[in-house]
Each structure stands twice: as C-alpha cells, then as structure tokens.
Amino acid sequence: MQPSETEKLIRTYLDAFNRSDSEGILAVLGEDVIHDINQGDREIGRGKFRWFNAMMAEHYSEQLGDIAIMVSADGGRAAAEFTVRGTYLKTAKGLPPASGQTYSLPAGIFFEIDDRLISRVTTCYNLQDWIAQVEAASG
C-alpha cells in the first residue's frame, strides 16, 4: 500500500473517532484486528473492538486534536500522535470516581496495515497523568 493511501486510512479512522462513529472505525479494521489497550490486555477481533468502543463511549467523551500522522516508507505501518481532550462521564472500574471532569493529555496510536485494512491498533498514553488530572478536577 502506498504511504499516501495508508495516511488516508489512518485519517479515516481518526475522523470516525472524532465523530463518535464506531461503525466508521470498524469499517477500516481487519476482521482479526489486534487491539493493544493502553496498560491493559491484548484483544483480537472486530467484535471485541466494537464492545470496547461501546464501553469507552459510556465512560468518556473524547476528541483528538493536534494530529500528526507518520507512515513507513512501505505503507505497512503508521503512527499518529495527538492531544486527547475529554470528559469523564461515568466511573470506570478501578479508576477514580467520575463527575464530569475534563482532561487533556498527549497520546499516540501505532498501526499495522494488511490487505488495505488496519490489522493492529496499539494505544499509548500516560495513565498516571490522566488520573492526576481527573483527581485534581474533582477536588
């Protein structure tokens, strides 16, 4: 896949995220997509990704800004760096209580591409930074 096509694919994924369009996200993922959750488990498959998106939408409202996309020369891998700006809507298991706190933190996603679809999504951000922001905003 050409790097420009990979960049367009990643942009489609991120744009769907910003629209809270779970089906739009799923449309650019391979059936057996690998999802490495930040400081969490590895899940495999579009079905698990759909469930994860639904759970996230229940707990958080987020927008990605300041997006920079980088693509390997062969178009097989990509990364996106961005700022997550969000609101913590509902308490998530093992995390501080939610009360509508807002947060902003740098984050990134690493992608692999196979057969013109995203085959791996690995998300990275500083969970301790997020917790500190949420706790400070609730006090």
Buried (B, 14 or more C-beta within 10 A) or exposed (E): BEBEEBBBBBBBBBBBBBEBEBEBBBEBBBEEBBBBBBEEEEBEBBEBBBEBBEEBBEBBBBBBEEBEBBBBEEBBBBBBBBEBBBBBBEEBEEBBEBEEBEBEBEBBBBBBBEEEBBBBBBBBBBEEBBEBBBEEBEE
